[in-house]
Amino acid sequence: MRTRTLAGWLIGGLCLLGLGATASSVSAAPAGIEVLQQDDLDIITFRDGKVVKGEILEETATTIRVKIVSYGIEAITTYDKADILAIKRGDRSQKEETRDEPTDDEPAQTPTRGSERRARSSGETAHRVYHIRLDGRFGKEITQTPLREALEDAARNDADYIIIEIENEWKANALEDLPDDAAAFDELFRAEAMHPLLDPTSELGQIYAGKEPPTVVFWVKRAMGGAAFLPLICPNIYFHETGKLGGIGNLGDLFGSMGDEVVRDKQRSLRMGHAKGVAIKGGYAPELVEALADRRKVYSYRVRGGKVEYRNDWPDVSQGWILLTDDGEGENADTIQQLARSEGNDTLTLDAKLAQTLQVSKGTANTLDALLFALGLSRNSTLVEGQSERIMDRWEEGLANAERRLRDLWREYNEIQVQGRDARERNAARGRQIRKLQDMIRLLRRYEEAINPRQLGIPGEPDLRIIIERIKLEMMRDR
């Protein structure tokens, strides 16, 4: 394992672009400004165990605005009071305020979550952070088997925070990126196969059997297509400043215009129900998924009382409504220039700014150190040196080798000539054919979640088994 140095945290803090639930800013403390002493700081304890020290600048009935100063780095952040367990005032006021005292039916939550949970030694830091990077093709390199292995490694390392950095490929081909208005909504079902691994009540809880499940945080660099449905199941999302989430706007176009219209509508409604379930699980408005998923619908939004409201209609500006996405019809269609600048709104894609405005993202961070700073983990955590990078690399290499080997095996099978002067020679050739096909089946089973045989130009497992049975019948007849 490695522990972050002071210099690392300073660099991370300076790189921080967003912090907390709403807008924030970061800057070096001006010369001549007196930095608050530790005894003067207000201490804010959150319900999830995070502790923030700083100077409370402003307080309303629902929010609290805080200036955090650490080694000359200043950050101003606004937090929701609903997320706060207790506030301890510094020596400036000698006043302590405690919010929402636990009732008899609700046990008190402890701020020292990591240390009390595992009874760590006094010399060890409070939180253990495990970093997983998901990159490559969604459903290929980004899939459940390597993710499960990485989570199991996190559990072995006793990690109580897991940061999942996601940056999937979004390409038309090896040389050409897909535009923001491209879409792959039906990859939702590949994402659903991975969701139990992120659910503390399901597989994640089983992986952490006997321990409290970890806090999972998604750090979005690019989550397009089916990959968009992975962060949305998690209540803790942060963005990179260039981050994007979307690429699912073609639900209304699925199934075209062929066949029975009622059946098509039912299929689309079924898929939308699944997608809304993902958003609800993560604590996001189902209307957000509707706006992301159907390019033909018009949605507006406004912020009232610190909460985002949506309406399936054009905005009433006088009431504070703002257009989120239009129908793309006629003069509303995005221009080539707008699409080139990623400013189109026919197909909704969240960038870092919009994601934070809609309260999907809790902040913007450009480095891992900056993200840890935003999470309040910069001074009381250890970044665990786990095996996640090796696990992901091993899966990627194995998948590439399997795809190459499957093509070779199919070619070799077809090159075997069944001929000879007697049945023994002919059946020996047929035996070699069967072994090639059986090797293909073993590889397909090993990587079945990530390999589409049609894309490789080979038969799937059911067809391979039919071919094997046909060859065996030929061997029985040729005796």
C-alpha positions in Angstrom: 0.0 0.0 0.0 1.0 3.7 -0.3 0.0 6.6 1.8 -0.5 10.0 0.1 2.1 12.6 1.0 1.4 16.2 1.9 2.7 17.4 -1.5 0.3 15.1 -3.2 -2.6 16.5 -1.3 -1.6 20.0 -2.1 -1.4 19.3 -5.8 -4.7 17.5 -5.6 -6.3 20.4 -3.8 -5.1 22.9 -6.4 -6.4 20.8 -9.2 -9.8 20.6 -7.6 -12.5 22.2 -9.8 -15.7 21.3 -8.0 -16.4 20.3 -4.4 -19.5 19.2 -2.6 -23.1 19.2 -3.6 -23.2 22.6 -5.3 -20.9 25.3 -6.8 -17.5 25.8 -5.2 -14.2 27.5 -5.9 -10.6 26.8 -5.1 -7.7 29.3 -4.8 -4.5 29.9 -3.0 -4.9 32.0 0.2 -3.9 35.6 -0.6 -0.8 37.0 1.0 -1.4 38.8 4.3 -4.6 36.9 5.0 -4.5 35.2 8.4 -5.3 31.5 8.1 -7.6 30.2 10.9 -5.9 28.1 13.6 -7.1 24.6 14.2 -8.9 25.6 17.4 -10.8 28.3 15.5 -12.2 25.8 12.9 -15.8 24.7 12.8 -16.1 20.9 12.6 -18.9 19.4 10.5 -19.7 15.7 10.8 -21.8 14.1 8.0 -24.1 11.2 8.3 -21.8 9.0 6.1 -18.9 9.6 8.6 -17.1 12.3 6.6 -15.7 15.1 8.7 -14.9 18.6 7.3 -13.1 21.4 9.1 -13.4 25.0 8.1 -15.1 28.4 8.7 -18.9 28.6 8.3 -19.6 31.6 6.2 -23.3 31.5 5.7 -26.2 29.3 7.0 -29.8 29.0 5.9 -32.6 26.7 6.9 -31.5 24.1 4.4 -27.9 24.7 3.5 -24.6 25.7 5.0 -21.7 27.5 3.2 -18.2 26.6 4.4 -14.7 27.9 3.7 -12.2 25.1 4.0 -8.5 26.2 4.4 -5.8 23.6 4.4 -2.1 24.5 4.1 -2.8 27.7 2.2 -5.5 26.1 -0.1 -8.9 27.6 0.2 -12.2 26.0 -0.9 -15.7 27.4 -0.5 -18.5 24.8 -0.6 -22.2 24.6 0.0 -23.6 21.5 1.8 -27.2 20.3 2.4 -28.1 20.3 6.1 -30.0 17.1 5.6 -26.6 15.4 5.1 -25.2 16.8 8.3 -25.2 14.9 11.6 -23.5 17.5 13.9 -21.8 20.8 13.8 -19.1 21.8 16.4 -18.3 25.5 16.4 -14.7 26.6 16.8 -13.4 28.9 19.6 -14.7 31.9 17.7 -18.2 31.1 19.0 -17.8 28.4 21.7 -21.1 27.0 20.5 -21.9 23.4 19.6 -25.0 22.4 17.6 -26.2 18.9 17.1 -28.8 18.1 14.4 -31.4 15.3 14.4 -30.5 13.5 17.6 -31.0 9.7 17.1 -34.3 8.3 18.5 -34.7 5.1 20.4 -35.5 3.4 17.1 -32.6 4.9 15.2 -29.1 4.1 16.6 -26.5 6.9 16.6 -24.2 7.1 13.6 -20.5 7.3 14.3 -18.2 9.7 12.4 -15.2 7.3 12.9 -16.7 4.8 10.5 -13.6 3.1 9.3 -11.7 2.8 12.6 -14.6 1.7 14.7 -15.8 -0.8 12.1 -12.6 -2.7 12.0 -10.9 -1.7 15.3 -7.8 -0.6 13.6 -4.6 0.2 15.4 -4.0 3.8 16.5 -1.2 4.2 14.0 -3.3 3.4 11.0 -5.3 5.9 9.0 -9.1 5.9 9.3 -10.1 5.0 5.8 -8.7 2.6 3.2 -9.4 3.6 -0.4 -9.3 1.2 -3.4 -9.2 2.5 -7.0 -10.7 0.6 -9.9 -10.3 2.0 -13.5 -12.8 0.8 -16.0 -11.8 1.6 -19.5 -12.1 0.0 -23.0 -15.2 -1.3 -24.7 -18.4 -1.6 -22.6 -19.4 -5.2 -22.4 -16.0 -6.3 -23.4 -13.2 -5.0 -21.2 -15.8 -3.4 -19.0 -17.7 -6.4 -17.8 -18.7 -8.3 -14.6 -16.0 -10.9 -14.3 -12.9 -8.5 -13.9 -15.1 -6.1 -11.8 -16.0 -8.9 -9.5 -12.4 -10.0 -9.1 -11.4 -6.4 -8.3 -14.1 -6.0 -5.7 -13.0 -9.3 -4.1 -9.5 -7.9 -4.0 -10.8 -4.7 -2.4 -12.6 -6.8 0.3 -9.3 -8.7 1.0 -7.6 -5.3 1.4 -10.3 -4.2 3.8 -11.2 -1.2 1.7 -14.1 0.9 3.0 -14.1 3.3 0.0 -14.0 2.1 -3.6 -13.5 4.7 -6.3 -14.5 3.5 -9.8 -13.1 5.6 -12.5 -15.0 5.0 -15.8 -13.9 6.0 -19.3 -15.4 3.7 -21.9 -14.6 3.7 -25.6 -17.2 5.5 -27.7 -16.1 4.7 -31.2 -17.7 4.1 -34.6 -14.4 2.2 -35.5 -10.8 2.1 -34.5 -10.1 5.5 -36.0 -13.4 7.4 -35.5 -15.1 8.5 -32.3 -18.9 8.5 -32.1 -20.6 11.8 -31.7 -22.5 12.7 -28.5 -25.9 12.2 -30.3 -25.1 8.6 -31.1 -26.9 6.2 -28.8 -27.0 2.6 -27.6 -29.9 2.4 -25.2 -30.3 -1.4 -25.4 -26.9 -1.9 -23.7 -28.9 -1.2 -20.6 -29.3 -5.0 -20.2 -25.5 -5.5 -20.2 -25.3 -2.9 -17.4 -28.0 -4.7 -15.4 -25.8 -7.8 -15.4 -23.2 -5.7 -13.5 -25.5 -3.9 -11.1 -25.6 -6.6 -8.4 -21.9 -6.1 -8.0 -22.5 -2.5 -7.0 -25.4 -3.2 -4.7 -24.6 -3.7 -1.0 -27.8 -5.7 -0.6 -26.8 -8.1 -3.3 -23.4 -9.4 -4.6 -21.4 -6.5 -3.1 -22.8 -7.4 0.3 -21.9 -11.1 -0.3 -18.3 -10.2 -1.3 -18.0 -8.1 1.9 -19.7 -10.9 4.0 -19.1 -10.2 7.7 -18.1 -6.6 7.1 -19.9 -3.4 6.5 -20.1 -2.9 2.7 -17.9 -0.1 1.3 -18.9 3.3 0.1 -18.8 3.2 -3.8 -17.9 6.4 -5.6 -18.1 6.8 -9.4 -15.6 9.2 -11.1 -17.0 9.8 -14.6 -14.6 10.6 -17.4 -16.8 9.1 -20.1 -19.9 6.9 -19.5 -21.6 6.7 -22.9 -24.1 4.1 -24.1 -24.7 1.2 -21.7 -21.9 2.5 -19.5 -24.1 5.4 -18.5 -26.3 3.0 -16.5 -23.4 2.0 -14.2 -22.8 5.3 -12.4 -26.6 6.0 -12.2 -27.1 3.1 -9.8 -24.7 4.8 -7.4 -25.6 7.8 -5.1 -22.0 9.1 -5.2 -21.0 10.5 -8.6 -18.2 13.0 -9.4 -17.2 14.2 -12.8 -13.9 15.0 -14.5 -14.1 18.5 -16.1 -14.3 16.8 -19.5 -16.6 14.0 -18.3 -19.7 13.0 -20.2 -22.6 10.7 -19.5 -25.3 9.9 -22.1 -25.4 8.1 -25.4 -28.8 6.4 -24.6 -31.2 8.7 -26.6 -32.5 6.2 -29.1 -35.2 4.5 -27.1 -37.9 6.1 -29.1 -36.3 4.8 -32.3 -36.0 1.2 -31.2 -38.0 -1.3 -33.3 -38.5 1.2 -36.1 -42.0 1.4 -37.6 -42.4 -2.3 -38.6 -44.9 -4.6 -36.9 -47.6 -3.9 -34.4 -47.4 -0.4 -32.9 -48.9 -1.6 -29.6 -46.2 -4.2 -29.3 -43.5 -1.7 -30.1 -44.8 0.7 -27.4 -44.9 -2.1 -24.8 -41.3 -3.1 -25.6 -40.2 0.6 -25.2 -42.2 1.0 -22.0 -40.6 -2.1 -20.6 -37.1 -0.8 -21.3 -38.0 2.6 -19.9 -39.2 0.9 -16.7 -35.9 -0.8 -16.3 -34.0 2.4 -16.8 -36.1 4.3 -14.4 -35.5 1.6 -11.8 -31.8 2.2 -12.2 -32.2 6.0 -11.5 -34.5 5.4 -8.5 -32.0 2.9 -7.1 -29.3 5.6 -7.3 -31.5 8.3 -5.8 -32.0 10.2 -9.1 -35.2 11.5 -10.7 -36.8 9.0 -13.1 -37.6 12.0 -15.4 -33.8 12.5 -15.9 -33.6 9.1 -17.5 -36.6 9.9 -19.7 -34.9 13.1 -20.9 -31.7 11.1 -21.6 -33.4 8.2 -23.3 -35.9 9.6 -25.8 -34.6 12.3 -28.2 -38.1 13.0 -29.4 -39.4 14.3 -26.1 -39.1 17.9 -24.7 -37.9 18.4 -21.1 -37.3 21.5 -19.0 -36.0 21.9 -15.5 -35.7 24.4 -12.6 -34.2 24.4 -9.2 -36.7 25.1 -6.3 -35.8 25.0 -2.6 -32.5 23.4 -3.5 -34.2 20.6 -5.4 -34.3 20.0 -9.2 -37.8 19.8 -10.8 -38.5 18.4 -14.3 -41.4 18.9 -16.6 -42.2 17.1 -19.9 -42.9 20.3 -21.8 -41.4 23.5 -23.2 -40.1 25.9 -20.5 -42.1 28.7 -18.9 -39.3 31.1 -18.4 -41.5 33.4 -16.2 -41.7 30.5 -13.7 -37.9 29.8 -13.8 -38.0 26.8 -16.2 -35.0 26.2 -18.4 -35.0 24.1 -21.6 -33.1 20.8 -21.1 -33.7 19.0 -24.3 -36.0 19.6 -27.3 -37.6 17.3 -29.9 -35.1 17.9 -32.6 -37.9 18.5 -35.2 -37.7 21.1 -38.0 -35.9 24.3 -36.8 -35.2 22.7 -33.4 -32.8 20.2 -35.0 -29.2 20.6 -33.9 -26.9 22.1 -36.5 -23.6 20.6 -37.5 -21.8 23.4 -35.7 -23.7 22.7 -32.5 -22.9 19.0 -32.6 -19.3 19.7 -33.3 -19.1 21.9 -30.2 -21.0 19.3 -28.1 -23.8 22.0 -27.7 -26.7 20.0 -29.2 -29.8 19.4 -27.1 -31.8 17.0 -29.3 -30.0 14.1 -27.6 -29.2 14.9 -24.0 -25.7 14.3 -22.8 -24.6 15.4 -19.3 -21.3 17.3 -19.1 -19.6 18.1 -15.7 -21.4 21.5 -15.4 -24.9 20.3 -16.3 -24.5 17.1 -14.2 -23.7 19.3 -11.1 -26.5 21.7 -11.8 -29.0 18.7 -12.0 -27.5 17.4 -8.8 -26.3 14.2 -10.5 -22.7 15.0 -9.8 -21.5 16.1 -6.3 -18.5 17.9 -7.7 -15.8 18.1 -10.3 -12.2 16.8 -9.9 -9.5 16.4 -12.4 -7.1 14.1 -10.4 -7.6 11.3 -8.0 -6.0 13.4 -5.3 -8.5 16.2 -6.0 -11.3 13.6 -5.8 -10.1 12.4 -2.4 -9.9 16.0 -1.3 -13.5 16.5 -2.3 -14.6 13.4 -0.4 -12.9 14.7 2.7 -10.4 11.8 2.6 -7.3 13.7 1.8 -5.8 13.6 5.3 -7.2 10.5 6.9 -6.9 7.8 4.2 -4.6 5.2 2.7 -4.7 4.4 -1.0 -4.5 0.7 -1.1 -2.0 -0.8 -3.6 -4.4 -3.6 -4.8 -4.4 -5.8 -7.8 -7.2 -4.1 -9.8 -4.9 -2.9 -12.6 -3.4 -6.3 -13.0 -6.9 -7.9 -12.9 -8.2 -5.6 -15.7 -5.0 -6.0 -17.8 -5.2 -9.8 -17.5 -8.8 -9.9 -18.6 -8.2 -7.6 -21.5 -5.2 -9.6 -22.7 -7.1 -12.9 -22.2 -10.1 -11.6 -24.2 -8.0 -10.4 -27.1 -6.2 -13.8 -27.2 -9.5 -15.6 -27.0 -11.0 -13.7 -29.9 -7.9 -14.3 -32.0 -7.8 -18.0 -31.1 -11.5 -18.5 -31.9 -11.0 -17.1 -35.4 -7.9 -19.4 -35.9 -9.7 -22.4 -34.6 -12.6 -21.9 -36.9 -10.3 -21.4 -39.9 -8.3 -24.6 -38.9 -11.6 -26.6 -38.5 -12.6 -25.6 -42.1 -9.1 -26.5 -43.5 -9.3 -30.1 -42.2 -10.0 -32.4 -45.2 -12.1 -35.4 -44.4 -10.6 -37.9 -46.8 -8.6 -41.1 -46.9 -8.6 -44.7 -48.2 -10.5 -46.1 -45.2 -12.9 -45.1 -42.5 -10.2 -45.0 -39.9 -8.3 -42.2 -41.7 -11.5 -40.3 -42.4 -12.7 -40.5 -38.8 -9.3 -39.4 -37.5 -9.8 -36.2 -39.5 -13.3 -35.9 -38.1 -11.9 -36.3 -34.6 -9.6 -33.4 -35.2 -12.5 -31.3 -36.3 -14.4 -32.1 -33.2 -11.5 -31.2 -31.0 -11.2 -27.8 -32.7 -14.9 -27.2 -32.1 -14.7 -28.2 -28.5 -11.8 -25.9 -27.9 -14.0 -23.1 -29.4 -16.8 -23.9 -27.0 -14.5 -23.8 -24.0 -13.2 -20.3 -25.0 -16.8 -19.1 -25.6 -17.8 -20.3 -22.2 -14.9 -18.6 -20.5 -15.6 -15.3 -22.1 -19.3 -15.6 -22.9 -20.2 -12.3 -21.3 -17.8 -10.4 -23.6 -17.7 -12.2 -26.9 -20.3 -11.9 -29.6 -19.6 -14.8 -32.1 -21.4 -13.1 -34.9 -19.0 -10.1 -34.6 -16.1 -12.6 -35.0 -17.7 -14.3 -38.0 -18.0 -17.7 -36.1 -20.9 -19.8 -35.0 -22.2 -19.6 -31.4 -22.1 -22.4 -28.9 -25.5 -24.0 -29.9 -24.5 -24.1 -33.5 -21.1 -25.6 -32.7 -22.8 -28.4 -30.7 -25.1 -29.1 -33.7 -22.0 -29.4 -35.9 -20.3 -31.7 -33.5 -23.4 -34.0 -33.4 -23.6 -34.1 -37.1 -19.9 -35.1 -37.4 -20.4 -37.9 -34.8 -23.3 -39.2 -36.9 -21.1 -39.2 -40.0 -18.5 -41.2 -38.0 -21.0 -43.8 -37.0 -22.2 -44.2 -40.6 -18.7 -44.4 -42.0 -17.6 -47.7 -40.5 
